[in-house]
């Protein structure tokens, strides 16, 4: 998911006018890190661009073409934009954002925000590129191409990708029957992840709703119940162990693709690699 899922990213920038406080190299670097989202005409999700574009080095065109690249144009002049701004913002610094990038492909656009909540909390209209003042202008053309983050991190669709074992929470009700309500409450309070609670009707210990998402295999619970045992060899009151065949995957997207699409694309890449390996093995057998 991190290294070989293909995405689009700005790979070439041609500057026509730049009188802002940042030089060309800084702005080009910032443009390269803006997530570029491909959305198929029949879909509302940021999807896999593998079937829609070719890698630049595999395309037969001379320089670039719609099959291997997407062009963005940006032209912001402070003196032209300033008169159209609200009265309380006139002459204040103007922030150039990813919304100022105009794509020549209706299926491709910058991912301005990761989600609706982020958009509502942001003070800008998109990913900030540079601030400009009176007399300043930024005009450029940017070319986005398909690649993988094994070549450069700007093509990585994932901000965080982790997995952990699915927790199994076993409560020994026979052993817990010998505990007082105060001791049960102490067990509940000893869990920093709050995976236990006391049933208000029966008074029994039980796992809270969604406990599997919260459990972190902390040692505080184990230490507390060890102190409550009459003998060290007695069974635990509560045991939290990990499953050997179930996992919890956590995938946080940069916005270039939806998380489920990243997973499906990663599985496609893995399948292609395995098919290639199987074919090579067959070729060796025929030699």
C-alpha positions in Angstrom: 0.0 0.0 0.0 2.8 2.4 0.8 5.3 1.6 -1.9 3.7 0.3 -5.1 0.1 1.6 -5.4 0.2 4.0 -8.4 -1.2 7.5 -8.1 -0.9 10.9 -9.8 1.4 13.6 -8.6 2.8 16.8 -10.1 6.2 15.9 -11.6 7.1 18.9 -13.8 6.5 22.7 -13.3 7.0 25.4 -15.9 7.1 28.9 -14.4 6.0 31.9 -16.6 5.9 34.5 -13.8 6.8 34.3 -10.1 7.2 37.5 -8.1 6.2 36.0 -4.8 8.5 35.7 -1.8 9.2 32.0 -2.5 11.5 31.0 -5.3 10.6 28.5 -8.1 12.2 25.5 -6.4 10.2 25.9 -3.2 6.9 26.3 -5.0 7.6 23.3 -7.3 8.3 21.2 -4.2 5.1 22.2 -2.5 3.1 21.5 -5.7 4.6 18.0 -5.9 3.3 17.2 -2.5 -0.3 18.2 -3.2 -2.4 15.0 -3.4 -3.9 14.6 -6.9 -7.2 12.7 -7.0 -8.4 10.6 -9.9 -12.2 10.0 -10.0 -13.7 7.9 -12.7 -16.7 9.4 -14.5 -19.0 6.7 -13.0 -17.7 6.9 -9.5 -17.7 9.3 -6.5 -14.6 7.8 -5.0 -10.9 8.6 -5.5 -9.9 5.4 -7.3 -7.0 3.6 -8.9 -5.6 5.5 -11.9 -3.7 2.4 -13.2 -6.2 1.7 -16.0 -6.7 5.3 -17.0 -3.0 6.4 -17.4 0.3 5.0 -18.6 3.6 5.5 -16.8 5.4 8.3 -18.5 8.4 6.2 -19.5 6.2 3.6 -21.1 4.2 6.0 -23.2 5.1 6.3 -26.9 4.5 10.0 -27.1 7.5 12.4 -27.6 7.0 14.6 -24.5 3.6 14.2 -22.9 0.0 13.4 -24.0 -3.4 12.9 -22.3 -2.7 9.2 -22.0 0.3 9.7 -19.7 -0.1 13.1 -18.1 -2.5 15.8 -16.8 -1.8 19.5 -17.1 -2.7 22.1 -14.5 -2.6 25.9 -15.0 -2.3 28.4 -12.2 -2.5 32.2 -12.8 -3.1 34.4 -9.7 -2.4 38.2 -9.8 -2.9 40.0 -6.5 -3.8 43.3 -8.1 -6.6 41.6 -10.1 -8.0 39.5 -7.3 -7.8 42.1 -4.5 -10.7 44.4 -5.7 -13.1 41.4 -5.7 -12.4 40.4 -2.1 -14.5 41.3 1.0 -13.9 44.7 2.5 -12.3 43.2 5.6 -9.7 41.3 3.5 -8.7 44.0 1.1 -4.9 44.5 1.1 -4.4 41.5 3.4 -2.0 38.8 2.2 -3.7 36.5 -0.4 -3.2 32.8 0.0 -2.8 30.8 -3.3 -4.2 27.3 -2.7 -4.8 24.1 -4.6 -8.2 25.4 -5.7 -6.3 27.8 -8.0 -5.0 24.9 -10.0 -7.1 24.3 -13.1 -7.0 20.8 -14.6 -7.4 19.9 -18.3 -8.9 16.6 -17.3 -12.3 16.6 -15.7 -11.6 13.4 -13.9 -8.5 14.7 -12.2 -8.2 17.4 -9.5 -6.2 18.2 -6.4 -7.5 16.7 -3.2 -8.1 20.0 -1.3 -9.2 18.3 2.0 -9.1 14.8 3.4 -12.7 15.0 4.6 -15.6 17.3 5.3 -14.6 18.0 8.9 -11.1 19.1 7.8 -12.7 21.4 5.3 -15.0 23.0 7.9 -12.1 23.6 10.3 -9.7 25.0 7.7 -9.2 28.7 7.2 -8.1 28.3 3.6 -9.9 27.0 0.5 -7.5 24.2 -0.1 -3.8 23.2 0.4 -1.9 26.5 0.8 0.9 27.0 -1.8 2.2 30.5 -1.1 1.0 33.9 0.2 1.3 37.0 -2.0 0.9 40.7 -1.6 0.4 43.8 -3.7 2.2 43.8 -7.1 2.9 40.0 -7.0 1.8 37.4 -9.4 2.2 33.6 -9.9 1.7 32.0 -13.2 2.8 28.5 -14.0 1.9 25.2 -15.8 2.2 21.9 -13.9 2.3 18.4 -15.3 1.0 15.5 -13.2 2.2 12.0 -14.1 1.5 8.5 -12.7 4.1 6.9 -10.4 4.7 4.9 -7.3 6.2 6.0 -4.0 9.1 3.6 -4.4 10.4 6.2 -6.8 9.4 9.3 -4.8 7.2 9.8 -1.7 4.9 12.3 -3.5 3.2 9.4 -5.2 2.4 7.7 -1.8 -1.4 7.5 -1.3 -1.1 6.5 2.3 -0.3 8.8 5.3 -0.4 5.9 7.8 -0.9 2.1 7.2 -0.7 -0.2 10.2 -2.2 -3.5 11.3 -2.5 -5.3 14.7 -3.9 -8.6 15.9 -7.6 -8.8 16.6 -8.0 -9.0 20.4 -10.0 -11.8 22.1 -11.4 -10.8 25.5 -12.2 -13.8 27.7 -14.0 -13.2 31.0 -13.9 -16.0 33.6 -17.3 -15.6 35.2 -16.7 -18.4 37.7 -13.6 -16.8 39.0 -15.2 -13.3 39.0 -18.1 -14.6 41.1 -15.8 -14.6 44.1 -15.0 -10.9 43.7 -16.7 -8.0 45.4 -18.2 -5.2 43.5 -15.3 -3.0 44.7 -12.8 -5.5 43.2 -14.7 -5.7 40.0 -14.7 -1.9 39.7 -11.0 -1.9 40.4 -10.5 -4.2 37.5 -12.6 -1.9 35.3 -10.6 1.1 36.4 -7.2 -0.6 35.9 -7.8 -0.8 32.1 -6.4 2.4 30.5 -8.2 1.5 27.3 -11.6 1.1 29.2 -12.6 -2.2 27.6 -14.5 -3.5 30.6 -17.7 -2.4 32.4 -20.0 -3.8 35.0 -23.5 -4.9 33.9 -26.0 -2.8 35.8 -28.6 -5.6 35.9 -26.5 -8.7 36.7 -23.4 -7.1 38.2 -21.2 -9.2 36.0 -18.1 -8.0 34.2 -18.5 -7.6 30.4 -16.6 -6.1 27.5 -17.8 -2.7 26.4 -19.3 -2.3 22.9 -16.5 -2.0 20.4 -13.9 -3.3 22.9 -11.9 -4.9 20.1 -11.1 -1.5 18.6 -9.9 -0.2 22.0 -7.9 -3.1 23.4 -4.2 -2.4 23.6 -2.9 -5.4 25.6 -1.8 -3.2 28.5 -0.1 -4.7 31.6 -2.1 -2.7 34.2 -5.0 -5.1 34.1 -2.7 -8.2 34.5 -0.9 -6.6 37.4 -4.2 -5.7 39.2 -5.7 -9.2 39.0 -2.4 -10.8 40.0 -2.7 -8.9 43.2 -6.3 -10.1 43.7 -5.6 -13.8 43.3 -5.4 -15.9 46.4 -2.8 -18.1 44.7 -0.5 -17.2 41.9 -1.5 -20.3 39.9 -5.2 -19.4 39.9 -6.9 -18.6 36.6 -7.0 -15.0 35.5 -10.3 -13.2 35.9 -10.0 -11.5 32.5 -7.6 -12.5 29.7 -7.0 -10.4 26.6 -5.1 -12.3 23.9 -4.6 -11.8 20.3 -6.1 -13.8 17.5 -3.8 -15.7 15.1 -6.0 -15.4 12.0 -7.7 -12.0 12.3 -6.2 -8.5 12.0 -7.3 -4.9 12.2 -6.0 -2.8 9.3 -5.8 1.0 9.7 -5.3 2.9 6.5 -5.2 6.7 6.5 -5.3 8.2 3.1 -3.6 11.4 1.9 -6.7 12.2 0.0 -5.5 11.0 -3.4 -7.5 7.8 -3.1 -10.2 6.5 -0.7 -8.9 4.0 1.9 -10.9 1.1 0.5 -9.7 1.8 -3.0 -6.1 1.8 -1.7 -6.5 -1.6 -0.3 -8.1 -3.0 -3.5 -5.3 -1.5 -5.6 -2.7 -3.0 -3.3 -4.3 -6.4 -3.7 -4.3 -5.9 -7.5 -0.6 -5.1 -7.4 0.2 -8.1 -5.2 -1.9 -10.4 -7.6 0.0 -9.1 -10.6 3.3 -9.7 -8.9 2.3 -13.3 -8.0 1.1 -14.0 -11.6 4.4 -12.7 -12.9 6.3 -14.9 -10.5 4.2 -18.0 -11.5 4.9 -17.3 -15.2 8.6 -17.0 -14.6 8.6 -20.3 -12.7 6.8 -21.9 -15.6 9.4 -20.5 -18.0 12.1 -22.0 -15.9 10.4 -25.4 -16.1 10.4 -25.3 -19.9 14.1 -24.5 -20.2 
